[in-house]
Amino acid sequence: MCLGIPGRVLEVRDDAGLRMATVDFGGVRRDVCLAYTPTAAIGTYVIVHVGFAITEVDETEAERTLNVLRAMAGAVEAELGEPLPGPAT
């Protein structure tokens, strides 16, 4: 089992013959390989696991998945009694 995070493709480019993209994950942008999602284009939502887009999803499914992940984080925070650490700056 893997955990895939949905994000929106902002930019697509060729990097030494490999299709790469800049993907936005709710304000955090990362480089992602599009080798497994050859039809992904700007505006497409993709599920990303360890830097690879593994499937395309529509916006509704991406939002649904993000809501589930947010709920999981909220449950963990409630259990710990403190907020989870944010991204490193």
Biopython code that builds the backbone (N, CA, C, O; Angstrom):
import numpy as np
from Bio.PDB.StructureBuilder import StructureBuilder

atoms = [
    (1, "MET", "N", (0.842, -1.176, 0.000)),
    (1, "MET", "CA", (0.000, 0.000, 0.000)),
    (1, "MET", "C", (0.887, 1.240, 0.000)),
    (1, "MET", "O", (1.936, 1.269, 0.643)),
    (2, "CYS", "N", (0.454, 2.250, -0.723)),
    (2, "CYS", "CA", (1.207, 3.505, -0.746)),
    (2, "CYS", "C", (0.261, 4.662, -0.455)),
    (2, "CYS", "O", (-0.958, 4.541, -0.586)),
    (3, "LEU", "N", (0.843, 5.768, -0.064)),
    (3, "LEU", "CA", (0.065, 6.974, 0.163)),
    (3, "LEU", "C", (0.347, 7.927, -0.985)),
    (3, "LEU", "O", (1.476, 8.387, -1.153)),
    (4, "GLY", "N", (-0.662, 8.220, -1.765)),
    (4, "GLY", "CA", (-0.526, 9.163, -2.868)),
    (4, "GLY", "C", (-1.234, 10.452, -2.522)),
    (4, "GLY", "O", (-2.324, 10.443, -1.951)),
    (5, "ILE", "N", (-0.609, 11.557, -2.871)),
    (5, "ILE", "CA", (-1.140, 12.878, -2.554)),
    (5, "ILE", "C", (-1.566, 13.563, -3.852)),
    (5, "ILE", "O", (-0.789, 13.594, -4.806)),
    (6, "PRO", "N", (-2.784, 14.114, -3.910)),
    (6, "PRO", "CA", (-3.212, 14.800, -5.124)),
    (6, "PRO", "C", (-2.616, 16.200, -5.232)),
    (6, "PRO", "O", (-2.462, 16.910, -4.238)),
    (7, "GLY", "N", (-2.289, 16.572, -6.455)),
    (7, "GLY", "CA", (-1.786, 17.907, -6.731)),
    (7, "GLY", "C", (-2.150, 18.325, -8.141)),
    (7, "GLY", "O", (-2.497, 17.490, -8.976)),
    (8, "ARG", "N", (-2.068, 19.626, -8.405)),
    (8, "ARG", "CA", (-2.432, 20.173, -9.718)),
    (8, "ARG", "C", (-1.174, 20.522, -10.491)),
    (8, "ARG", "O", (-0.279, 21.188, -9.971)),
    (9, "VAL", "N", (-1.110, 20.067, -11.744)),
    (9, "VAL", "CA", (0.034, 20.333, -12.612)),
    (9, "VAL", "C", (0.020, 21.805, -13.018)),
    (9, "VAL", "O", (-0.962, 22.302, -13.569)),
    (10, "LEU", "N", (1.124, 22.492, -12.737)),
    (10, "LEU", "CA", (1.258, 23.909, -13.083)),
    (10, "LEU", "C", (2.086, 24.125, -14.337)),
    (10, "LEU", "O", (1.846, 25.067, -15.092)),
    (11, "GLU", "N", (3.058, 23.256, -14.558)),
    (11, "GLU", "CA", (3.992, 23.421, -15.673)),
    (11, "GLU", "C", (4.466, 22.038, -16.093)),
    (11, "GLU", "O", (4.695, 21.175, -15.246)),
    (12, "VAL", "N", (4.616, 21.822, -17.399)),
    (12, "VAL", "CA", (5.161, 20.574, -17.935)),
    (12, "VAL", "C", (6.379, 20.923, -18.764)),
    (12, "VAL", "O", (6.368, 21.892, -19.524)),
    (13, "ARG", "N", (7.444, 20.123, -18.615)),
    (13, "ARG", "CA", (8.678, 20.386, -19.357)),
    (13, "ARG", "C", (9.402, 19.077, -19.650)),
    (13, "ARG", "O", (9.105, 18.040, -19.057)),
    (14, "ASP", "N", (10.349, 19.144, -20.568)),
    (14, "ASP", "CA", (11.219, 18.019, -20.879)),
    (14, "ASP", "C", (12.528, 18.216, -20.131)),
    (14, "ASP", "O", (13.141, 19.281, -20.207)),
    (15, "ASP", "N", (12.947, 17.201, -19.418)),
    (15, "ASP", "CA", (14.206, 17.260, -18.679)),
    (15, "ASP", "C", (15.055, 16.068, -19.119)),
    (15, "ASP", "O", (14.918, 14.964, -18.591)),
    (16, "ALA", "N", (15.934, 16.310, -20.095)),
    (16, "ALA", "CA", (16.803, 15.255, -20.644)),
    (16, "ALA", "C", (15.987, 14.066, -21.153)),
    (16, "ALA", "O", (16.351, 12.912, -20.926)),
    (17, "GLY", "N", (14.880, 14.358, -21.843)),
    (17, "GLY", "CA", (14.043, 13.313, -22.414)),
    (17, "GLY", "C", (12.996, 12.743, -21.473)),
    (17, "GLY", "O", (12.264, 11.828, -21.853)),
    (18, "LEU", "N", (12.909, 13.257, -20.267)),
    (18, "LEU", "CA", (11.939, 12.787, -19.284)),
    (18, "LEU", "C", (10.905, 13.881, -19.042)),
    (18, "LEU", "O", (11.262, 15.024, -18.758)),
    (19, "ARG", "N", (9.607, 13.527, -19.156)),
    (19, "ARG", "CA", (8.551, 14.510, -18.891)),
    (19, "ARG", "C", (8.472, 14.782, -17.401)),
    (19, "ARG", "O", (8.252, 13.875, -16.598)),
    (20, "MET", "N", (8.652, 16.037, -17.046)),
    (20, "MET", "CA", (8.606, 16.472, -15.654)),
    (20, "MET", "C", (7.566, 17.576, -15.526)),
    (20, "MET", "O", (7.188, 18.206, -16.514)),
    (21, "ALA", "N", (7.112, 17.800, -14.306)),
    (21, "ALA", "CA", (6.126, 18.848, -14.055)),
    (21, "ALA", "C", (6.402, 19.507, -12.716)),
    (21, "ALA", "O", (6.997, 18.919, -11.813)),
    (22, "THR", "N", (5.949, 20.745, -12.620)),
    (22, "THR", "CA", (5.845, 21.400, -11.322)),
    (22, "THR", "C", (4.405, 21.190, -10.890)),
    (22, "THR", "O", (3.470, 21.550, -11.606)),
    (23, "VAL", "N", (4.232, 20.599, -9.700)),
    (23, "VAL", "CA", (2.898, 20.266, -9.200)),
    (23, "VAL", "C", (2.665, 21.009, -7.891)),
    (23, "VAL", "O", (3.539, 21.062, -7.025)),
    (24, "ASP", "N", (1.469, 21.582, -7.762)),
    (24, "ASP", "CA", (1.085, 22.327, -6.563)),
    (24, "ASP", "C", (0.260, 21.436, -5.642)),
    (24, "ASP", "O", (-0.756, 20.871, -6.048)),
    (25, "PHE", "N", (0.714, 21.320, -4.392)),
    (25, "PHE", "CA", (0.016, 20.564, -3.358)),
    (25, "PHE", "C", (-0.477, 21.550, -2.307)),
    (25, "PHE", "O", (0.083, 21.621, -1.213)),
    (26, "GLY", "N", (-1.505, 22.301, -2.624)),
    (26, "GLY", "CA", (-2.062, 23.254, -1.663)),
    (26, "GLY", "C", (-1.088, 24.327, -1.229)),
    (26, "GLY", "O", (-1.050, 24.693, -0.054)),
    (27, "GLY", "N", (-0.302, 24.835, -2.157)),
    (27, "GLY", "CA", (0.652, 25.898, -1.861)),
    (27, "GLY", "C", (2.096, 25.437, -1.814)),
    (27, "GLY", "O", (3.007, 26.262, -1.885)),
    (28, "VAL", "N", (2.321, 24.156, -1.698)),
    (28, "VAL", "CA", (3.674, 23.599, -1.737)),
    (28, "VAL", "C", (3.906, 23.061, -3.142)),
    (28, "VAL", "O", (3.128, 22.245, -3.637)),
    (29, "ARG", "N", (4.973, 23.518, -3.778)),
    (29, "ARG", "CA", (5.268, 23.094, -5.150)),
    (29, "ARG", "C", (6.457, 22.147, -5.170)),
    (29, "ARG", "O", (7.464, 22.365, -4.496)),
    (30, "ARG", "N", (6.313, 21.083, -5.968)),
    (30, "ARG", "CA", (7.368, 20.081, -6.086)),
    (30, "ARG", "C", (7.526, 19.664, -7.544)),
    (30, "ARG", "O", (6.585, 19.742, -8.333)),
    (31, "ASP", "N", (8.740, 19.219, -7.886)),
    (31, "ASP", "CA", (8.985, 18.623, -9.194)),
    (31, "ASP", "C", (8.509, 17.179, -9.149)),
    (31, "ASP", "O", (8.768, 16.458, -8.185)),
    (32, "VAL", "N", (7.808, 16.764, -10.206)),
    (32, "VAL", "CA", (7.213, 15.432, -10.268)),
    (32, "VAL", "C", (7.478, 14.845, -11.649)),
    (32, "VAL", "O", (7.395, 15.548, -12.656)),
    (33, "CYS", "N", (7.796, 13.558, -11.691)),
    (33, "CYS", "CA", (7.991, 12.846, -12.951)),
    (33, "CYS", "C", (6.633, 12.417, -13.505)),
    (33, "CYS", "O", (5.801, 11.878, -12.775)),
    (34, "LEU", "N", (6.414, 12.659, -14.806)),
    (34, "LEU", "CA", (5.150, 12.305, -15.458)),
    (34, "LEU", "C", (5.272, 11.061, -16.338)),
    (34, "LEU", "O", (4.405, 10.828, -17.181)),
    (35, "ALA", "N", (6.318, 10.262, -16.166)),
    (35, "ALA", "CA", (6.541, 9.091, -17.022)),
    (35, "ALA", "C", (5.355, 8.125, -17.017)),
    (35, "ALA", "O", (5.071, 7.500, -18.039)),
    (36, "TYR", "N", (4.663, 7.994, -15.894)),
    (36, "TYR", "CA", (3.545, 7.051, -15.785)),
    (36, "TYR", "C", (2.198, 7.678, -16.128)),
    (36, "TYR", "O", (1.181, 6.986, -16.158)),
    (37, "THR", "N", (2.187, 8.975, -16.384)),
    (37, "THR", "CA", (0.944, 9.678, -16.741)),
    (37, "THR", "C", (1.196, 10.518, -17.991)),
    (37, "THR", "O", (1.237, 11.746, -17.914)),
    (38, "PRO", "N", (1.364, 9.867, -19.139)),
    (38, "PRO", "CA", (1.769, 10.579, -20.354)),
    (38, "PRO", "C", (0.771, 11.612, -20.870)),
    (38, "PRO", "O", (1.149, 12.484, -21.652)),
    (39, "THR", "N", (-0.489, 11.535, -20.454)),
    (39, "THR", "CA", (-1.467, 12.513, -20.940)),
    (39, "THR", "C", (-1.666, 13.677, -19.974)),
    (39, "THR", "O", (-2.448, 14.584, -20.260)),
    (40, "ALA", "N", (-0.975, 13.668, -18.839)),
    (40, "ALA", "CA", (-1.109, 14.770, -17.876)),
    (40, "ALA", "C", (-0.658, 16.077, -18.523)),
    (40, "ALA", "O", (0.363, 16.126, -19.208)),
    (41, "ALA", "N", (-1.430, 17.122, -18.295)),
    (41, "ALA", "CA", (-1.153, 18.433, -18.882)),
    (41, "ALA", "C", (-1.387, 19.504, -17.821)),
    (41, "ALA", "O", (-1.859, 19.216, -16.721)),
    (42, "ILE", "N", (-1.052, 20.731, -18.165)),
    (42, "ILE", "CA", (-1.272, 21.843, -17.245)),
    (42, "ILE", "C", (-2.749, 21.869, -16.840)),
    (42, "ILE", "O", (-3.637, 21.801, -17.690)),
    (43, "GLY", "N", (-2.994, 21.969, -15.540)),
    (43, "GLY", "CA", (-4.353, 21.981, -15.010)),
    (43, "GLY", "C", (-4.863, 20.617, -14.581)),
    (43, "GLY", "O", (-5.861, 20.525, -13.865)),
    (44, "THR", "N", (-4.185, 19.552, -15.013)),
    (44, "THR", "CA", (-4.572, 18.194, -14.641)),
    (44, "THR", "C", (-4.252, 17.946, -13.171)),
    (44, "THR", "O", (-3.255, 18.451, -12.656)),
    (45, "TYR", "N", (-5.090, 17.176, -12.503)),
    (45, "TYR", "CA", (-4.797, 16.728, -11.142)),
    (45, "TYR", "C", (-4.213, 15.326, -11.225)),
    (45, "TYR", "O", (-4.730, 14.468, -11.940)),
    (46, "VAL", "N", (-3.135, 15.105, -10.491)),
    (46, "VAL", "CA", (-2.472, 13.807, -10.477)),
    (46, "VAL", "C", (-2.285, 13.351, -9.033)),
    (46, "VAL", "O", (-2.196, 14.165, -8.114)),
    (47, "ILE", "N", (-2.227, 12.044, -8.857)),
    (47, "ILE", "CA", (-1.878, 11.467, -7.560)),
    (47, "ILE", "C", (-0.384, 11.171, -7.610)),
    (47, "ILE", "O", (0.095, 10.505, -8.528)),
    (48, "VAL", "N", (0.352, 11.671, -6.612)),
    (48, "VAL", "CA", (1.814, 11.570, -6.608)),
    (48, "VAL", "C", (2.276, 10.716, -5.433)),
    (48, "VAL", "O", (1.829, 10.882, -4.297)),
    (49, "HIS", "N", (3.186, 9.798, -5.748)),
    (49, "HIS", "CA", (3.828, 8.958, -4.726)),
    (49, "HIS", "C", (5.325, 8.990, -4.982)),
    (49, "HIS", "O", (5.772, 8.690, -6.090)),
    (50, "VAL", "N", (6.090, 9.344, -3.988)),
    (50, "VAL", "CA", (7.558, 9.457, -4.022)),
    (50, "VAL", "C", (8.078, 10.128, -5.298)),
    (50, "VAL", "O", (9.027, 9.653, -5.920)),
    (51, "GLY", "N", (7.442, 11.234, -5.671)),
    (51, "GLY", "CA", (7.925, 12.029, -6.791)),
    (51, "GLY", "C", (7.445, 11.606, -8.163)),
    (51, "GLY", "O", (7.844, 12.204, -9.162)),
    (52, "PHE", "N", (6.599, 10.591, -8.237)),
    (52, "PHE", "CA", (6.061, 10.123, -9.511)),
    (52, "PHE", "C", (4.549, 10.290, -9.526)),
    (52, "PHE", "O", (3.866, 9.880, -8.588)),
    (53, "ALA", "N", (4.022, 10.896, -10.599)),
    (53, "ALA", "CA", (2.578, 10.942, -10.793)),
    (53, "ALA", "C", (2.161, 9.541, -11.224)),
    (53, "ALA", "O", (2.643, 9.036, -12.238)),
    (54, "ILE", "N", (1.267, 8.909, -10.461)),
    (54, "ILE", "CA", (0.912, 7.524, -10.758)),
    (54, "ILE", "C", (-0.457, 7.379, -11.421)),
    (54, "ILE", "O", (-0.758, 6.331, -11.993)),
    (55, "THR", "N", (-1.284, 8.417, -11.350)),
    (55, "THR", "CA", (-2.574, 8.396, -12.033)),
    (55, "THR", "C", (-3.132, 9.813, -12.093)),
    (55, "THR", "O", (-2.744, 10.685, -11.315)),
    (56, "GLU", "N", (-4.048, 10.021, -13.030)),
    (56, "GLU", "CA", (-4.757, 11.294, -13.122)),
    (56, "GLU", "C", (-6.109, 11.149, -12.430)),
    (56, "GLU", "O", (-6.719, 10.080, -12.456)),
    (57, "VAL", "N", (-6.570, 12.234, -11.811)),
    (57, "VAL", "CA", (-7.901, 12.260, -11.198)),
    (57, "VAL", "C", (-8.560, 13.586, -11.553)),
    (57, "VAL", "O", (-7.890, 14.553, -11.915)),
    (58, "ASP", "N", (-9.891, 13.613, -11.443)),
    (58, "ASP", "CA", (-10.565, 14.885, -11.687)),
    (58, "ASP", "C", (-10.502, 15.740, -10.417)),
    (58, "ASP", "O", (-10.118, 15.262, -9.350)),
    (59, "GLU", "N", (-10.881, 16.995, -10.554)),
    (59, "GLU", "CA", (-10.783, 17.940, -9.439)),
    (59, "GLU", "C", (-11.620, 17.504, -8.238)),
    (59, "GLU", "O", (-11.201, 17.677, -7.094)),
    (60, "THR", "N", (-12.792, 16.943, -8.493)),
    (60, "THR", "CA", (-13.663, 16.496, -7.404)),
    (60, "THR", "C", (-12.992, 15.399, -6.585)),
    (60, "THR", "O", (-13.012, 15.437, -5.355)),
    (61, "GLU", "N", (-12.398, 14.426, -7.266)),
    (61, "GLU", "CA", (-11.712, 13.335, -6.564)),
    (61, "GLU", "C", (-10.487, 13.851, -5.816)),
    (61, "GLU", "O", (-10.205, 13.403, -4.705)),
    (62, "ALA", "N", (-9.757, 14.791, -6.421)),
    (62, "ALA", "CA", (-8.590, 15.377, -5.750)),
    (62, "ALA", "C", (-9.018, 16.066, -4.455)),
    (62, "ALA", "O", (-8.375, 15.883, -3.421)),
    (63, "GLU", "N", (-10.088, 16.852, -4.496)),
    (63, "GLU", "CA", (-10.582, 17.541, -3.297)),
    (63, "GLU", "C", (-11.067, 16.555, -2.243)),
    (63, "GLU", "O", (-10.818, 16.737, -1.052)),
    (64, "ARG", "N", (-11.763, 15.509, -2.686)),
    (64, "ARG", "CA", (-12.248, 14.496, -1.748)),
    (64, "ARG", "C", (-11.073, 13.839, -1.024)),
    (64, "ARG", "O", (-11.115, 13.646, 0.191)),
    (65, "THR", "N", (-10.035, 13.500, -1.771)),
    (65, "THR", "CA", (-8.852, 12.875, -1.173)),
    (65, "THR", "C", (-8.166, 13.828, -0.205)),
    (65, "THR", "O", (-7.765, 13.420, 0.884)),
    (66, "LEU", "N", (-8.027, 15.098, -0.591)),
    (66, "LEU", "CA", (-7.409, 16.080, 0.304)),
    (66, "LEU", "C", (-8.217, 16.249, 1.587)),
    (66, "LEU", "O", (-7.640, 16.393, 2.666)),
    (67, "ASN", "N", (-9.536, 16.233, 1.482)),
    (67, "ASN", "CA", (-10.381, 16.350, 2.675)),
    (67, "ASN", "C", (-10.183, 15.167, 3.619)),
    (67, "ASN", "O", (-10.165, 15.341, 4.837)),
    (68, "VAL", "N", (-10.036, 13.965, 3.062)),
    (68, "VAL", "CA", (-9.778, 12.784, 3.889)),
    (68, "VAL", "C", (-8.433, 12.929, 4.594)),
    (68, "VAL", "O", (-8.326, 12.639, 5.785)),
    (69, "LEU", "N", (-7.408, 13.374, 3.869)),
    (69, "LEU", "CA", (-6.082, 13.549, 4.472)),
    (69, "LEU", "C", (-6.107, 14.613, 5.565)),
    (69, "LEU", "O", (-5.462, 14.455, 6.601)),
    (70, "ARG", "N", (-6.854, 15.706, 5.334)),
    (70, "ARG", "CA", (-6.980, 16.747, 6.363)),
    (70, "ARG", "C", (-7.675, 16.206, 7.612)),
    (70, "ARG", "O", (-7.281, 16.518, 8.736)),
    (71, "ALA", "N", (-8.706, 15.398, 7.405)),
    (71, "ALA", "CA", (-9.419, 14.810, 8.544)),
    (71, "ALA", "C", (-8.499, 13.881, 9.331)),
    (71, "ALA", "O", (-8.539, 13.861, 10.561)),
    (72, "MET", "N", (-7.677, 13.114, 8.627)),
    (72, "MET", "CA", (-6.726, 12.229, 9.307)),
    (72, "MET", "C", (-5.740, 13.049, 10.134)),
    (72, "MET", "O", (-5.445, 12.700, 11.277)),
    (73, "ALA", "N", (-5.232, 14.137, 9.560)),
    (73, "ALA", "CA", (-4.289, 14.997, 10.289)),
    (73, "ALA", "C", (-4.966, 15.598, 11.512)),
    (73, "ALA", "O", (-4.359, 15.683, 12.579)),
    (74, "GLY", "N", (-6.221, 16.015, 11.365)),
    (74, "GLY", "CA", (-6.962, 16.578, 12.491)),
    (74, "GLY", "C", (-7.153, 15.561, 13.611)),
    (74, "GLY", "O", (-7.070, 15.908, 14.789)),
    (75, "ALA", "N", (-7.407, 14.312, 13.246)),
    (75, "ALA", "CA", (-7.574, 13.262, 14.254)),
    (75, "ALA", "C", (-6.268, 13.016, 15.004)),
    (75, "ALA", "O", (-6.273, 12.819, 16.219)),
    (76, "VAL", "N", (-5.155, 13.030, 14.280)),
    (76, "VAL", "CA", (-3.848, 12.836, 14.923)),
    (76, "VAL", "C", (-3.553, 14.002, 15.862)),
    (76, "VAL", "O", (-3.084, 13.796, 16.982)),
    (77, "GLU", "N", (-3.828, 15.228, 15.408)),
    (77, "GLU", "CA", (-3.603, 16.401, 16.263)),
    (77, "GLU", "C", (-4.458, 16.330, 17.526)),
    (77, "GLU", "O", (-3.991, 16.663, 18.615)),
    (78, "ALA", "N", (-5.702, 15.898, 17.382)),
    (78, "ALA", "CA", (-6.584, 15.787, 18.547)),
    (78, "ALA", "C", (-6.042, 14.752, 19.530)),
    (78, "ALA", "O", (-6.093, 14.950, 20.744)),
    (79, "GLU", "N", (-5.530, 13.664, 19.003)),
    (79, "GLU", "CA", (-4.968, 12.611, 19.858)),
    (79, "GLU", "C", (-3.717, 13.097, 20.577)),
    (79, "GLU", "O", (-3.520, 12.802, 21.756)),
    (80, "LEU", "N", (-2.869, 13.846, 19.864)),
    (80, "LEU", "CA", (-1.629, 14.348, 20.456)),
    (80, "LEU", "C", (-1.861, 15.541, 21.373)),
    (80, "LEU", "O", (-1.083, 15.788, 22.294)),
    (81, "GLY", "N", (-2.943, 16.283, 21.113)),
    (81, "GLY", "CA", (-3.211, 17.482, 21.889)),
    (81, "GLY", "C", (-2.377, 18.670, 21.466)),
    (81, "GLY", "O", (-2.268, 19.653, 22.198)),
    (82, "GLU", "N", (-1.785, 18.581, 20.283)),
    (82, "GLU", "CA", (-0.984, 19.689, 19.751)),
    (82, "GLU", "C", (-0.948, 19.579, 18.233)),
    (82, "GLU", "O", (-1.182, 18.507, 17.676)),
    (83, "PRO", "N", (-0.652, 20.697, 17.565)),
    (83, "PRO", "CA", (-0.616, 20.652, 16.103)),
    (83, "PRO", "C", (0.573, 19.838, 15.598)),
    (83, "PRO", "O", (1.622, 19.762, 16.238)),
    (84, "LEU", "N", (0.372, 19.235, 14.430)),
    (84, "LEU", "CA", (1.474, 18.541, 13.768)),
    (84, "LEU", "C", (2.485, 19.565, 13.283)),
    (84, "LEU", "O", (2.109, 20.698, 12.980)),
    (85, "PRO", "N", (3.754, 19.200, 13.201)),
    (85, "PRO", "CA", (4.743, 20.149, 12.680)),
    (85, "PRO", "C", (4.447, 20.478, 11.222)),
    (85, "PRO", "O", (3.996, 19.620, 10.464)),
    (86, "GLY", "N", (4.705, 21.726, 10.835)),
    (86, "GLY", "CA", (4.499, 22.154, 9.459)),
    (86, "GLY", "C", (5.716, 21.848, 8.614)),
    (86, "GLY", "O", (6.677, 21.246, 9.093)),
    (87, "PRO", "N", (5.680, 22.263, 7.347)),
    (87, "PRO", "CA", (6.819, 22.048, 6.462)),
    (87, "PRO", "C", (8.054, 22.779, 6.978)),
    (87, "PRO", "O", (7.955, 23.850, 7.576)),
    (88, "ALA", "N", (9.201, 22.187, 6.737)),
    (88, "ALA", "CA", (10.467, 22.826, 7.130)),
    (88, "ALA", "C", (10.675, 24.077, 6.301)),
    (88, "ALA", "O", (10.380, 24.094, 5.106)),
    (89, "THR", "N", (11.179, 25.112, 6.926)),
    (89, "THR", "CA", (11.428, 26.360, 6.197)),
    (89, "THR", "C", (12.901, 26.637, 6.119)),
    (89, "THR", "O", (13.310, 27.645, 5.543)),
]
sb = StructureBuilder()
sb.init_structure("model")
sb.init_model(0)
sb.init_chain("A")
sb.init_seg("    ")
for serial, (resi, resn, name, xyz) in enumerate(atoms, 1):
    if name == "N":
        sb.init_residue(resn, " ", resi, " ")
    sb.init_atom(name, np.array(xyz, "f"), 0.0, 1.0, " ", f" {name:<3s}", serial, name[0])
structure = sb.get_structure()
